[in-house]
Amino acid sequence: MSENLNDGLPSYCCGALDYQIESAYCPIQYSKRWREYSIRDFKSTSISVMVFCPNCATEFPTSLRTEWFDILEQEYGLEDPTDDDKKKVPKEFLTEDWWKNRELEDNKNKCIDSTRIFGRPIRCLE
């Protein structure tokens, strides 16, 4: 189980997700850097960003991947922080510190613009 457990409570939204994220055999992963839950494809480098927990249906916070790239370009002039400029990326941006220091933690209530992310509206089943 996760080292971030507090009094037996799950680190994520539910114990099932804790187990899945920590399992090397489960395709679900969490990126602290981008505050992003995703499903990885073991046969390629592609991922699918998740909006809800597949176990308990908790809505995940919005991924901060776009903001990460934007801030590194605007504040540090890094145009390719994952390749050419990788060595210039400040250490703060390799962990969740960059978004916590900028108080970007609470955006769960923010309306997800699904057309921006997926190119079309999300339909939720009831």
MODELLER restraints for C-alpha pairs under 7 A, 6 or more apart:
rsr = mdl.restraints
at = mdl.atoms
rsr.add(forms.Gaussian(group=physical.xy_distance, feature=features.Distance(at['CA:1:A'], at['CA:18:A']), mean=6.87, stdev=0.5))
rsr.add(forms.Gaussian(group=physical.xy_distance, feature=features.Distance(at['CA:1:A'], at['CA:19:A']), mean=6.48, stdev=0.5))
rsr.add(forms.Gaussian(group=physical.xy_distance, feature=features.Distance(at['CA:2:A'], at['CA:11:A']), mean=6.77, stdev=0.5))
rsr.add(forms.Gaussian(group=physical.xy_distance, feature=features.Distance(at['CA:2:A'], at['CA:18:A']), mean=6.75, stdev=0.5))
rsr.add(forms.Gaussian(group=physical.xy_distance, feature=features.Distance(at['CA:4:A'], at['CA:11:A']), mean=5.73, stdev=0.5))
rsr.add(forms.Gaussian(group=physical.xy_distance, feature=features.Distance(at['CA:5:A'], at['CA:11:A']), mean=5.30, stdev=0.5))
rsr.add(forms.Gaussian(group=physical.xy_distance, feature=features.Distance(at['CA:10:A'], at['CA:18:A']), mean=6.39, stdev=0.5))
rsr.add(forms.Gaussian(group=physical.xy_distance, feature=features.Distance(at['CA:11:A'], at['CA:18:A']), mean=6.43, stdev=0.5))
rsr.add(forms.Gaussian(group=physical.xy_distance, feature=features.Distance(at['CA:12:A'], at['CA:18:A']), mean=6.01, stdev=0.5))
rsr.add(forms.Gaussian(group=physical.xy_distance, feature=features.Distance(at['CA:13:A'], at['CA:58:A']), mean=6.77, stdev=0.5))
rsr.add(forms.Gaussian(group=physical.xy_distance, feature=features.Distance(at['CA:14:A'], at['CA:56:A']), mean=6.95, stdev=0.5))
rsr.add(forms.Gaussian(group=physical.xy_distance, feature=features.Distance(at['CA:16:A'], at['CA:55:A']), mean=6.74, stdev=0.5))
rsr.add(forms.Gaussian(group=physical.xy_distance, feature=features.Distance(at['CA:20:A'], at['CA:26:A']), mean=5.62, stdev=0.5))
rsr.add(forms.Gaussian(group=physical.xy_distance, feature=features.Distance(at['CA:20:A'], at['CA:28:A']), mean=6.24, stdev=0.5))
rsr.add(forms.Gaussian(group=physical.xy_distance, feature=features.Distance(at['CA:21:A'], at['CA:28:A']), mean=5.53, stdev=0.5))
rsr.add(forms.Gaussian(group=physical.xy_distance, feature=features.Distance(at['CA:21:A'], at['CA:29:A']), mean=5.06, stdev=0.5))
rsr.add(forms.Gaussian(group=physical.xy_distance, feature=features.Distance(at['CA:21:A'], at['CA:30:A']), mean=6.67, stdev=0.5))
rsr.add(forms.Gaussian(group=physical.xy_distance, feature=features.Distance(at['CA:27:A'], at['CA:39:A']), mean=5.18, stdev=0.5))
rsr.add(forms.Gaussian(group=physical.xy_distance, feature=features.Distance(at['CA:27:A'], at['CA:40:A']), mean=5.08, stdev=0.5))
rsr.add(forms.Gaussian(group=physical.xy_distance, feature=features.Distance(at['CA:27:A'], at['CA:41:A']), mean=6.80, stdev=0.5))
rsr.add(forms.Gaussian(group=physical.xy_distance, feature=features.Distance(at['CA:28:A'], at['CA:38:A']), mean=5.72, stdev=0.5))
rsr.add(forms.Gaussian(group=physical.xy_distance, feature=features.Distance(at['CA:28:A'], at['CA:39:A']), mean=4.47, stdev=0.5))
rsr.add(forms.Gaussian(group=physical.xy_distance, feature=features.Distance(at['CA:28:A'], at['CA:40:A']), mean=6.39, stdev=0.5))
rsr.add(forms.Gaussian(group=physical.xy_distance, feature=features.Distance(at['CA:29:A'], at['CA:37:A']), mean=5.85, stdev=0.5))
rsr.add(forms.Gaussian(group=physical.xy_distance, feature=features.Distance(at['CA:29:A'], at['CA:38:A']), mean=5.45, stdev=0.5))
rsr.add(forms.Gaussian(group=physical.xy_distance, feature=features.Distance(at['CA:29:A'], at['CA:39:A']), mean=6.18, stdev=0.5))
rsr.add(forms.Gaussian(group=physical.xy_distance, feature=features.Distance(at['CA:30:A'], at['CA:36:A']), mean=5.64, stdev=0.5))
rsr.add(forms.Gaussian(group=physical.xy_distance, feature=features.Distance(at['CA:30:A'], at['CA:37:A']), mean=4.57, stdev=0.5))
rsr.add(forms.Gaussian(group=physical.xy_distance, feature=features.Distance(at['CA:30:A'], at['CA:38:A']), mean=6.42, stdev=0.5))
rsr.add(forms.Gaussian(group=physical.xy_distance, feature=features.Distance(at['CA:31:A'], at['CA:37:A']), mean=6.53, stdev=0.5))
rsr.add(forms.Gaussian(group=physical.xy_distance, feature=features.Distance(at['CA:32:A'], at['CA:95:A']), mean=5.92, stdev=0.5))
rsr.add(forms.Gaussian(group=physical.xy_distance, feature=features.Distance(at['CA:32:A'], at['CA:96:A']), mean=5.11, stdev=0.5))
rsr.add(forms.Gaussian(group=physical.xy_distance, feature=features.Distance(at['CA:33:A'], at['CA:93:A']), mean=6.77, stdev=0.5))
rsr.add(forms.Gaussian(group=physical.xy_distance, feature=features.Distance(at['CA:33:A'], at['CA:94:A']), mean=5.84, stdev=0.5))
rsr.add(forms.Gaussian(group=physical.xy_distance, feature=features.Distance(at['CA:33:A'], at['CA:95:A']), mean=4.62, stdev=0.5))
rsr.add(forms.Gaussian(group=physical.xy_distance, feature=features.Distance(at['CA:33:A'], at['CA:96:A']), mean=4.78, stdev=0.5))
rsr.add(forms.Gaussian(group=physical.xy_distance, feature=features.Distance(at['CA:34:A'], at['CA:63:A']), mean=5.91, stdev=0.5))
rsr.add(forms.Gaussian(group=physical.xy_distance, feature=features.Distance(at['CA:34:A'], at['CA:64:A']), mean=4.83, stdev=0.5))
rsr.add(forms.Gaussian(group=physical.xy_distance, feature=features.Distance(at['CA:34:A'], at['CA:65:A']), mean=4.88, stdev=0.5))
rsr.add(forms.Gaussian(group=physical.xy_distance, feature=features.Distance(at['CA:35:A'], at['CA:63:A']), mean=5.44, stdev=0.5))
rsr.add(forms.Gaussian(group=physical.xy_distance, feature=features.Distance(at['CA:35:A'], at['CA:64:A']), mean=6.03, stdev=0.5))
rsr.add(forms.Gaussian(group=physical.xy_distance, feature=features.Distance(at['CA:36:A'], at['CA:49:A']), mean=6.99, stdev=0.5))
rsr.add(forms.Gaussian(group=physical.xy_distance, feature=features.Distance(at['CA:36:A'], at['CA:63:A']), mean=4.71, stdev=0.5))
rsr.add(forms.Gaussian(group=physical.xy_distance, feature=features.Distance(at['CA:37:A'], at['CA:49:A']), mean=5.96, stdev=0.5))
rsr.add(forms.Gaussian(group=physical.xy_distance, feature=features.Distance(at['CA:37:A'], at['CA:50:A']), mean=5.40, stdev=0.5))
rsr.add(forms.Gaussian(group=physical.xy_distance, feature=features.Distance(at['CA:38:A'], at['CA:47:A']), mean=6.17, stdev=0.5))
rsr.add(forms.Gaussian(group=physical.xy_distance, feature=features.Distance(at['CA:38:A'], at['CA:48:A']), mean=5.33, stdev=0.5))
rsr.add(forms.Gaussian(group=physical.xy_distance, feature=features.Distance(at['CA:38:A'], at['CA:49:A']), mean=4.23, stdev=0.5))
rsr.add(forms.Gaussian(group=physical.xy_distance, feature=features.Distance(at['CA:38:A'], at['CA:50:A']), mean=4.97, stdev=0.5))
rsr.add(forms.Gaussian(group=physical.xy_distance, feature=features.Distance(at['CA:39:A'], at['CA:47:A']), mean=5.47, stdev=0.5))
rsr.add(forms.Gaussian(group=physical.xy_distance, feature=features.Distance(at['CA:39:A'], at['CA:48:A']), mean=5.17, stdev=0.5))
rsr.add(forms.Gaussian(group=physical.xy_distance, feature=features.Distance(at['CA:39:A'], at['CA:49:A']), mean=6.52, stdev=0.5))
rsr.add(forms.Gaussian(group=physical.xy_distance, feature=features.Distance(at['CA:40:A'], at['CA:46:A']), mean=6.21, stdev=0.5))
rsr.add(forms.Gaussian(group=physical.xy_distance, feature=features.Distance(at['CA:40:A'], at['CA:47:A']), mean=4.36, stdev=0.5))
rsr.add(forms.Gaussian(group=physical.xy_distance, feature=features.Distance(at['CA:40:A'], at['CA:48:A']), mean=6.52, stdev=0.5))
rsr.add(forms.Gaussian(group=physical.xy_distance, feature=features.Distance(at['CA:41:A'], at['CA:47:A']), mean=6.02, stdev=0.5))
rsr.add(forms.Gaussian(group=physical.xy_distance, feature=features.Distance(at['CA:51:A'], at['CA:59:A']), mean=6.08, stdev=0.5))
rsr.add(forms.Gaussian(group=physical.xy_distance, feature=features.Distance(at['CA:51:A'], at['CA:60:A']), mean=5.47, stdev=0.5))
rsr.add(forms.Gaussian(group=physical.xy_distance, feature=features.Distance(at['CA:52:A'], at['CA:58:A']), mean=5.47, stdev=0.5))
rsr.add(forms.Gaussian(group=physical.xy_distance, feature=features.Distance(at['CA:52:A'], at['CA:59:A']), mean=4.45, stdev=0.5))
rsr.add(forms.Gaussian(group=physical.xy_distance, feature=features.Distance(at['CA:52:A'], at['CA:60:A']), mean=5.40, stdev=0.5))
rsr.add(forms.Gaussian(group=physical.xy_distance, feature=features.Distance(at['CA:53:A'], at['CA:59:A']), mean=6.52, stdev=0.5))
rsr.add(forms.Gaussian(group=physical.xy_distance, feature=features.Distance(at['CA:53:A'], at['CA:60:A']), mean=6.89, stdev=0.5))
rsr.add(forms.Gaussian(group=physical.xy_distance, feature=features.Distance(at['CA:60:A'], at['CA:108:A']), mean=6.74, stdev=0.5))
rsr.add(forms.Gaussian(group=physical.xy_distance, feature=features.Distance(at['CA:61:A'], at['CA:107:A']), mean=5.94, stdev=0.5))
rsr.add(forms.Gaussian(group=physical.xy_distance, feature=features.Distance(at['CA:61:A'], at['CA:108:A']), mean=4.72, stdev=0.5))
rsr.add(forms.Gaussian(group=physical.xy_distance, feature=features.Distance(at['CA:62:A'], at['CA:107:A']), mean=6.72, stdev=0.5))
rsr.add(forms.Gaussian(group=physical.xy_distance, feature=features.Distance(at['CA:62:A'], at['CA:108:A']), mean=6.87, stdev=0.5))
rsr.add(forms.Gaussian(group=physical.xy_distance, feature=features.Distance(at['CA:72:A'], at['CA:78:A']), mean=5.55, stdev=0.5))
rsr.add(forms.Gaussian(group=physical.xy_distance, feature=features.Distance(at['CA:73:A'], at['CA:79:A']), mean=5.48, stdev=0.5))
rsr.add(forms.Gaussian(group=physical.xy_distance, feature=features.Distance(at['CA:78:A'], at['CA:85:A']), mean=6.06, stdev=0.5))
rsr.add(forms.Gaussian(group=physical.xy_distance, feature=features.Distance(at['CA:81:A'], at['CA:89:A']), mean=6.29, stdev=0.5))
rsr.add(forms.Gaussian(group=physical.xy_distance, feature=features.Distance(at['CA:92:A'], at['CA:98:A']), mean=5.35, stdev=0.5))
rsr.add(forms.Gaussian(group=physical.xy_distance, feature=features.Distance(at['CA:99:A'], at['CA:105:A']), mean=6.76, stdev=0.5))
rsr.add(forms.Gaussian(group=physical.xy_distance, feature=features.Distance(at['CA:114:A'], at['CA:120:A']), mean=6.22, stdev=0.5))
rsr.add(forms.Gaussian(group=physical.xy_distance, feature=features.Distance(at['CA:114:A'], at['CA:121:A']), mean=5.23, stdev=0.5))
rsr.add(forms.Gaussian(group=physical.xy_distance, feature=features.Distance(at['CA:114:A'], at['CA:122:A']), mean=5.93, stdev=0.5))
rsr.add(forms.Gaussian(group=physical.xy_distance, feature=features.Distance(at['CA:115:A'], at['CA:121:A']), mean=5.36, stdev=0.5))
